[in-house]
Amino acid sequence: MAHTPPNGAQALVESLLIHGADTGFCVPGESYLAVLDALYDVRERFKLVVCRQEGGAAYMADAYGKLTGKPGIAFVTRGPGATNASVGVHTAFQDSSPMILFIGQVAREALEREAFQEIDYRRMFGQMAKWVAQIDDARRIPEFVSHAFHIATSGRPGPVVLALPEDMLHDACEVAPPQPYRRIAAAPRPQDMAELQAMLEAAERPLMILGGRGWTHDACADMRRFAENWRLPVACAFRYQDLFDSEHAQYVGDVGLGINPRLKARIQQADLVLAVGPRLGESTTSGYELFDIPRPQQKLVHVHAGVEELGRVYAADLPINAGYPEFALQAASLLPGAAPRWAGLTDEARQQYLSWSEPTATPGAVQMGEIMRWLCARLPADAIVTNGAGNYAIWLHRFFRYRQFATQLAPTSGSMGYGVPAAVAAKIVTPARMVVSFSGDGCFLMNGQELGTAVKYNAAVVFIVVNNGMYGTIRMHQERNYPERVIATELANPDFAALARAYGAHGEVVEATADFAPAFERAVTAGRPALIELRVDPEAITPATTITQLRQAAQR
């Protein structure tokens, strides 16, 4: 029989398999039907998860990248599909999550005519991704795909966008298979580690902040040994709390929105801050208040995988361009010449964290702090907890304790609607692990339709919806700045438990703290996705204040 060369779509799918891709998330579209057909032939080797909206698909790809360290793969159609997916690309960029988004594109002969759903994706995603390109020649597919995997995973990880003209996917092409990608990372120089040791030896009040993407279980273990050798107090940047065991005697809290005021003061009074991984962006620096710009008062060691981040805002005394596994491996063997002088300060910081993470009483019959404390004791150490954006997450960050790496999936970009699709992806990728998703009522309905995806794939996530009938974060700021002038923040919500049951999931409503534990146990044993709606008092706007108190303070 005559040899039939593969077409572009088949070459694309073969390239993905060579690079180790095993899962993809999509909403189908006619612009890349040829790719869907090629995926049909490899459906035993590549799991294609069909989502209900492209934003959900992109969030799932982001969560896959966070969870595995490999690029999350998403396929969407042109125009509306791409614009819907852009929220996930932006999240992956700000969160440094490896992702590759493939977008169907109009045929090459129709380009620049404003053809049906045509967009120039290079311009659209130019500042939102590490690399944006269009594959116009099917023979170059292996080259583009290989480059995409390398860019998404090397240096500071992030998203790549590749547009696929519809007619190109049908072109016959003889291509040589690429080599599987290999992550590329810098390593610290010997003089960097020697200078770091000298700075530690001279310090009196040091503190370490961990953050960023690109970590591994081994790297976290190495950083733990380094911290223990030097008795360093360790904090984690905003929504990177799973990088260091919260139960460890040297963990002192998270550095982000709603930071413990005592921890904030401790960082400002430190004489040496070792920031390994965080970009030191707005959330992690309390609106750029923790450190003076451009020269912090504290001695600053900044370790980052992306060289472009070093010196971007803060001029570090010791900038180190290195991957985190590479840095952590060398740091673990760095030993102090004498017993560190600050052990007492570390113990003091730990006690301040323990006090801060004790549940506080708030208005209403549902006490979120008590529920978080119960979940800490109930969930396995490897349980994955996801959330989107909203004031409900303050209780999660403050009172829940993450004990293992790769157990926290949350957007540092503050993007709403993330928790549900992230949890679905996590359960599909790691079916043996417990997955719990937190959403506010506003947050849930931005991607709540992915509950249908959970049911379709029997992803038995426990979805917790914290319902206070409003966009809580915006209402909080509204009361601070425009007290009593409430507009655009109140919501009319469905019965979320009934909505879950309509999808085929288990659904319950909880209106008192004591009812949560039995409801959660029923949800876990339901054998299918389950949703618990927590109806909370709107007055309980944060663990520390109420709407009335905010209003009164603003009126003074």
C-alpha positions, 0 to 999 in steps of 0.5 A: 500500500502507498504510504500516506504522510500524516497531516498537520493535526496528526503531527501535532498530536504525535508531538504532544505524546512524545513530550509526555502530554497525557491529558488535555482540556477543551471545549470543541470547535470546528476550527480544530476538528482535525485535531479532535479527529487525531486525538480520537486515534490516541484516546487510550494514551491521551485523556481529553477532558471536555469542559463547559466553557473555555475559561474553565478549560484554561483554569483546568490546564493551569491547575494541571501545570501547578499540580504536576510541573508539566505544561497543562494543555488546553484546546479552544476554538477561535474568537469567542473561545480564545477570549474566554480562555484568556482569563486562564492564560492571564492567571497562568502568567501571573502565577508562573504556571506552565501551560500551552493553549492551542487555538483554532485559527481561520484558514491562512487564505482568509487572514487579515480579512476579519474573517469569521471569529478572526483575531490576531493572537500575537497581539491579543496575548502578547503581554499575557504569555511567555510566547505567542506564535502561529504555525503556518507551515505543518512541517514546522509543527515539531519545532514549534511544539518543542519550543513551547514545552521548553519555554513553558517549563524553563526559567520562570514557568508560564503560558505559551499560546499557539494558533493553528490555522484550520487549513494547515491542520489538513496539510500533509507533512513528513516530519522527524519526531522531536526529542522529549523536552527537558527543563532548563534551569540555572544553578547558583554559583559557588560564590553565591552560596559562599556570600549567602553563608557569610550574610547568614553568619552576620545576621541577627534577625533573618527570615525566609520567604518561600514562593513561586512555581517550579518546586518539587517534593525533593526541593521542598525537603531540601529547603526544610533541611536548610531551614532546620540547619539554620533555625530560620523562621519560614513564611510562605508568599501569598497562596504558596503555603504548601511549600513548607509544612504549616505544622513545622516548628519554624513555620511562621505564617503567610505573607500576603493579603490579610497578613498577621500584623506581627509577621509584617512588623517582623519582616520590616524589622529583619536585618536579612530577608531570604526570598526564595521564589516569590516575585515580591509583587504587590500581594506578597509585599503588602502593596510594596510596603514591606520593602523600600523601593528600590533599596530595601532597608533589610539586607535582601537575598532574592533567588528567582528562576527568571533572571528578568525578575531580579532587580525588577522592583527591588535591588537585592544585595545578593540576587541569585538566578537559579531554579528552586530545586537547584538552589535548594539542593545546594542550600541543604548542605550549607551549614552554620559555623556556630549555633544560630543566635536567633533561635529564640526569635524563631520560637517567638514568631512561631507562637505569634503564628499559632495565636494568629491561626486560632479561630475567631468568633464572628457573627452568625451561626456558621463559624468559618474558623471552627470549620477550617480547624475541623477540616485541618484535623479531618483531611489527609495531609495530601488532600488538595484544597482549591479556591478562587478569589473573595473574602471567604478565602481569608479564613482558608489562608489564616486558619487552614494548615497545609502540610505537604507540597502540591496541596494548594491550588489558588490564583495569586492573580486574584481571579474569581471562578478558579476553585471549581475547575481547578478542583475538577482537574485535580481530581481527574489527575489524582483520583486517589487524593481527596479534593476540596474546593472553596468558592464564594457565591459570586466566585462559584457562579463564574465557573459553576457549570464545570460541576457538569464536567465533574459529574461527567468524569465522576470527579468526586470533589467536595465543593463548598460554597460560602454564600453571603449573598454578595460580592464580599471583597468589593462590599468590604472596600465599598464600606471602607470608602463609601459607607452605606452607599451600597450598589452593585455588590448584592446578589440574588442566588439560587439554592446551590444544593438544589443546583448541584442535585440538578446536575446529578451531584450530592447537595446539602445546605448547612446553616450551623457550625455543628451541622458541617461535620456530618454533612461533610462526611455524607458528601465524602461517602456519596460516591460522586461530586458533592456540594455543601452550601454554607449560608453565612451571616453577611456581617462576617466580612472578615475574621477580624471585622464586620460590615457595621464596624467597617461602616462606623470606622469610615464615618468617623 
